[in-house]
Amino acid sequence: MAHIQEKSREKYRDTLATLDEQGKRKWVYAYKPKGKFYRIRTWLSWLYFTAFFGLPFIKVNDRPLFLFDVTQAKFILFGKVFWPQDFFILGLGMVTFIFFIILFTAAFGRLFCGWACPQTNFLEMMFRKVEFFIEGDGNRQKMLDRQPWNREKLFKKTSKHLVFFGLSFVIANFFLAYIIGIDQLEKIITEPVSQHLVGFSAILVFSGAFYGVFAFFRDQVCTQVCPYGRLQGVLLDKNSMVVAYDYKRGEPRGIARKNEHDVFGDCIDCFSCVKVCPTGIDIRNGVQMECVNCTACIDACDSIMDKVGKPRGLIRYASENSIENAEPLKFTTRMKAYTGLCGIVVLILSAILITRKDIDATVMRTPGILYQERGNDSISNLYNIKLSNKTLKQIPLTIRLSDGAGKIEVIGKPYITVATEGQGSGSFFIVLPKTRLSERKTELKLGLYEGDKELMHVNTVFLGPVNH
């Protein structure tokens, strides 16, 4: 019998809370949370929404602060432009970011999911609140879905979905602003639709996608689609900080009668933690993939503990080891080390972005052409140069030898013009006296100048005759 009971308690490991035995989806009718953590998350959500809807309007040197224009392979981060030739920087940045995620998750669990994830914030702090306002709490929503269609149900459902689509449409517009820029979005909105069919179609597609996610797919994004949710299973260990149920204190569950003492733990089995969970799990079963650490269960349990006169913290931020050893969560040496490494990773990523040059240059000897004799005392090599300008001004570049005797002859104009946020190219000769050539290959350093200001330098190789 004990084996059967234990197997029944462990059944949750083989199923999803949002699927029934036939594999059909069980809709989550989450109750509205109340409490300290929910208030803090609400305040933070206003900060996040302000940033999301406000950043497209912020410009640095007439550039958007952030732009991810995949159509032109142009990315702007903190006002700096990144072109395809900068992809190694973006790639390195992505590797650095993934490394940060691994360290952060190993130390602090899915703290990001519950407190900063856009999916969680938009669903719980915007769409769910609209649903609470129109249809009522979770129990009222369930009753409304089960009742036959009548005037009340038609009005509430229609109102909710109209507001949902309206919010999705607004979000889609601002999401597109991060891809094409707020100025281009303004043209799509204000000019005739016939002139911007592609842009308007993109808005409708994004609107439909967001509406589908927040009106219907919802928690399935976190439990079935999000790779971060899947990844946490291999990143967490028994020292990671998670939202956890203190089974040492709470078990066995039940409400003691007047003459019963020390029969039950502090958990009265009220299921309040389950009712408020946006992914429908029972946190008392232990750490689960579906948990997004939103803290709704903490607020619900603390409220119940206040009512029954027991200390708060039956469900709290803890690690598995701290629960097992009946100890408070500590900022362990491991957490400190991971936090320090996260800080180093952020500094590396910041240094990569800050030190990136505004001018890129590639200098190569013209293939298939050997050196040329210049009279009796000089040798010349022909070179091609390709330039990329990441600034907002046109730059006339001149090329100079940084050391030693010799001269540079640019073919055509004495300078190479590089267009604003564009490309430039040219050809030039480097002429060196034979007295400077002691080997077959000579290393040279070239300076690229705008007027008298050196922008950067590049290295190249000069070929000359053998034995000189």
N, C-alpha and C positions, 0 to 999 in steps of 0.2 A: 504493500500500500504506500509506504514512504517513497519507494522508487517511482510509483505512478504519479504521486504529488509533485516530486521533484521534476519529473519529465514535463508535467503540465505547466510548472512555473517557468521552465526553460523554453516553452513553445514559441515565445516571441522571437527567439533567435532564428527561427526558420520561416518567419512570415513578416510581411510589412503591415504596419498598423493601418494603412489606408487601403488594404485589399482584403476581401472576404475569402472564404474557403474556395469559392469558385473562380477566384482571380479577378473579380469585378471590383471596381473602385468604390471605396467607402468615403463619402464626402465628409470633410472635416468641418464641423460646426463649432468653431472655436469661440469660447466665451471671452468677453472683453476683460483684459487684465486691469488690475488696479494696484498701485503700490509705488514704492520708492524707485525701483529700477525702471518701471514703465514710464514714470514721469521724466526720469533722466533721459531715457531713450527718445521720448517725445521731444524734449528740448534739443537733443542732438539731431533729430530728424529735421527740425526746422533749419538747423545750420547746414545740413547736407542739401536740403532742397534749395536753400538760398544759393549755395555754391553751384549746384547743377544748373539752375535757371539763370544764374548771374554771370558765370564765367565766360559764356560766349560773347558777352558785351564788353569784356575787358580786353584791351589791346595794349601791346607794348611796341612802340615805334611803328605804329600803324599796322601791326600784325596781331592776329588773335593770340591770346595767351596759350591756348591749346587748339590744335587742329590736326585731324587725322584723315587727310585727304587720300584715301586709297586709290582713287581714280587717277590721280597724277603722281602717286608715290611720293607725296609731300607731307611731311609731318612737322608740326611746330610744337615744341615743348618749352614752356616758360618764355615764349617769344623768340626762341632760337629755331631756325629752319634746319630740317634734316632731309637730305635727298637720298636717292638710291645708293650713291657712293658712301653714304654714312650708315648703311645698314649693318655694318659690322659693329658700330657703336650701339645701335638699337638692339642687335642680337646679344651683345655683351650685357646691355642693360636688362634685357629679358632674363638672361641666365642669372644675373645678380638678383633680380626681383624674385625669381623662383627660389633661389637659395634663401632669400629673406623669408619667404612664405614657409619654407620647410622649418627653419629655425623658430619662427614665430609660433607656428602650430605646435611644434614639439614642446614648447615652453608654456604657451597660453591656450592651447586647444583651439576651438572654433570661435574665439572671441570676435574675430572679424565678421563672421557670418551673422551673429546676433546683433552687432552694434554698428557695423559700417557697410555691410553688403547692400548694394543698390536694390537687389531683388527683395530682400527682407524689409528694407526701409519703405520702398514704394508699396509693397503689399500690406504690411502691418500698420504703417503710419499714414497711409493715404487711402488706399482702396478698401482696406478692412474697416477703417473708421467711417467711410461713406456707407458701407454696408451696415454697420452698427446703427448709424443715424437713420437710414431708410427702413431697414427690416427688423432692427432690434438685435438683442443678444443672441447667442448661439441657439438657445432653446426656442426662441421665437422664430428664428430662421428655419429650424427644423420643422416646426409646426406649419409654417407658411408653405414650405415645399410639399408637405404631405396633404395639405388641404386641397380640395378641388378648385379649379380656376373660377374665380369670381372677380368682381370689380376691384376689391382690395388687393388681391394677389396680382392682377394684371397691372394695376397702377404702380405697385411697389417694384415689381420685377422690371417693368418698362423704365421707370425712373432710374433704378439702379444701373441698368445696362446703358442707358443713354449717358448718364454721368460717367460711367466707366469708359465708354468710348470717347467721350469728350476729353477726359483726363489723358487717355492714351494718345489722342490726337495731339494734344499740347506737348506731351512728353516726346512724341515722335518728331515734332518740329524742332525741339531743342536738341534732341539726339542728332538729327541731321545737321544742325548748326555746327556740331563738333566735327563733321565730315566735310562740309562745303563752306562753312563760315557764315556768320550772321548776316553779312552784306548780301551774299548770294541767296540766302533764305528769304531775306526781305524782298528781293526781286520776285521770287517765286510766289510770295504772298500777295504782293501789290500789283504785279503785272498780269496781263491776260494769261489764263491757263494754257492756251494754245502755244505760247512761247516757251513754256517750261513743262512740257508733258512728262519728261523723264523725272524731273525733280518732284512734281506733284504726285506722280505714280509712286515714287519712293516714299513720300510722306504717308500715302494710303497703305502701302505695304507694311511700313514700320508701325503704323497705327493699329492695323489688324493684328500684327504679331504681339504688340504690347497688350492689346485688349484680350487676345486669346490666353496669354500668360497670366494676367492678373484677374481675369474673370473666370477662367476655367482650369487652366493647368496648375497654377498656384504652387502648392507645396511639392508637387511632383518635380518641379525644377530642382529643388534642393535634394530630394531623395533619389531621383532617377537620372537627371541630366548633368547636374553640376559636377565637374571632375574634382573640385576641391573637397566636396562631401565624400566622394569615394576615396580620395587620397588620404583623408584623415585617419582611416583605418590602419594605415601603415606608418603614420607619423606620430600618433599618440602612444604614450606608454603610461605606466602606473604613476608616474610623477607629473604628468601633464595636468594643467589646470582645466577643469571641466565643471559643468553644472551637474552636481551629484546629489543623490539621496543618501542620507546617513542611516544605513540599514542597522548599524549597531545600536543606534538610539531608537529607531522607529519600529523595529520588529519585536514581537509579532504584532500585526495590525489589529486594531479593534478599539471599542469603547468600554472601559471598565465600569462595572456597576458599583453601587455604594459599598458593598462588602468585599469587593475585589481589589486587591493591592498587588502591584508588581506582576500583574498577569499579562498586560499588554504594553507594547512600546508607545512612543509618543504619536505614531501615525494612527489616526482614527479611521482610516480607509474611506475618506469622504470623496475621493476622486476629483477634488478641486484642481490638482495639478494636471490631471489628464484633460479636464474640460477646457482649460485655457491654452493647451498646447496647440500651436498652429500646424504641427505635423502629425498630431493625433497619437503620440506615443505615451507610454507610462514610464516616466523617468525613474520610478522605483524599481524597474527591471534592471537598471544599470546603464552604463555608457552605451549609446546606440548611434548608429550612423545617421539616423534621421534627425537627431537633436542638433539644433542650430544655435544653442546657447543664448536664446532670446531672453531668458530669466523670467518669463511669464509664470512659470511654475514656482519660482522662488517667492514672488510677490503673493501668489495665491496661497501657498503653504504658510507663509509668515502671517497672513491675515487670519488663517484658521488657528494657528498657534496662539495668537493674541486672544482669540475668542475662548479657547479652552484653557487659557492660563498656563501655557507652557512656553519655554524659551524659543525664540526664533532660530532659524538656521537648520531645521530638519532637512531642507533642501537648500543647498548653498554652493558657492564656488569652492571647490576642493579638488584634491587629487585622490586617486584610488588608494594610494598608500596612506594618505592622511586620514581617510575614513577607516581603513583597516586598523590603523594604530591609534585611533581615537585622538588625533592631534589636529590642531588648527592648521590651515594652509600656511606654509612658510615660503618665503622668497628664497628658495634653496640656492646653493652654489651653482647647480646646473642651470637654473633659471637665470641667474646673474650672468653666467658665461654665455648663454644663448642670447640674452639681451645685449650684452657687449658685442657679440658677433653681428647681431642685427644692426647695431649702431655703426659698426665698421663697414658693413655692406652698404648702408645708406650713404656713408661718406664717400665710398668708392663710386657709387652711382652718381652722386652729386659732382664729384671731381670730373667724371667722364663728360657730364653735360656742360660744366662750366668751362673746361679747358678746350673744348672743341673749337677748331679754328673756323673763321668766317670765310677763308679762302682756301680752296684745295687746288693743288697743282700736280700734274704728272708730266715729267720731262723724260723723253726717250730719244735716243739717237735714231735718225731716220733709217729704217731697215733697208739692207741691200746696197748701201752707199758707204764706201770706205772714206778714209781721210783724203783731203785735197792739199796739194802743195800751193802755198801762197808766196810766189817769188822764191828767193833763195833762203829766206830766214824764218818762214812761218808755216804753220800747218792749221787747217780748219776742219771742223766737223759740223755736219748739218743735224739739227735737232728739231723735234716737234714738241709742242707744249699744249696741254689741255688744261683749262682752268674752269673752276666752278665758283661762282659768286653767291654767297648766302646772305648778302646784305641787301639793304633797300636802296642802294645807290649804284650808279654805273661807275666802274672803276677803270681808269686808264693805267695799265700796268707796264712798268719798264723792268728790264732784266739787267742785272749787273753782276760781274764777277766779284765775289767777296774777298778773294785773296790772290796775290801774285799778279804778274804781268799778263796782259792779254786784253782782248776786247770782244764785244758782242755786237753782231750785226743782225738786226731784226729785218726780215723780208717784208717789204711794204712800208707801213708806218713805223716810226721809231718806238711806238708803244702798242700794246695789245689791249683792245677794249673788251671788257667783260660786262655784259648787260646785267641789269638789276635782277637778282634771283635767277640768273641764267648761266649759260655756258659761254666759254670763249676758247679760241684756239689760235695757234700761229706757228710759224717756223722761224728759225734763227740760226746763224752761224756763230760758233765760238772759234776765235782765232787766237792761237798761242804761238809765241816764239819757240823755235826749235831748242833754244838753250834751256827752256823750262821742262823739256821732255826727256826724262832719263829712263823711262820704262815704256813698255808697250801700252799700258793703261795708266792713266793719271786721274786721281780722284779730284773732282772739282766741287766747289760750293757756290751756288747761285743765289743771289738775293732778289726777291720780288718787291718792287717799290711802287708806292703811289705817291708821286712827287718825290720828296725827300724822306718819306716815312717807309721804313721797312715793314712789310706785312708778314713775310715769312721767308724761309730759305729752303732750298731743296738741294740734294746731292745728285751728281751724275758722274759719268765716266767719259774721259776723253781718250780716243785711240790715236796713236801716232806710229811712226815707223819703228821697226825693231832697231835695237842698239843705239837709240838716241836718248 
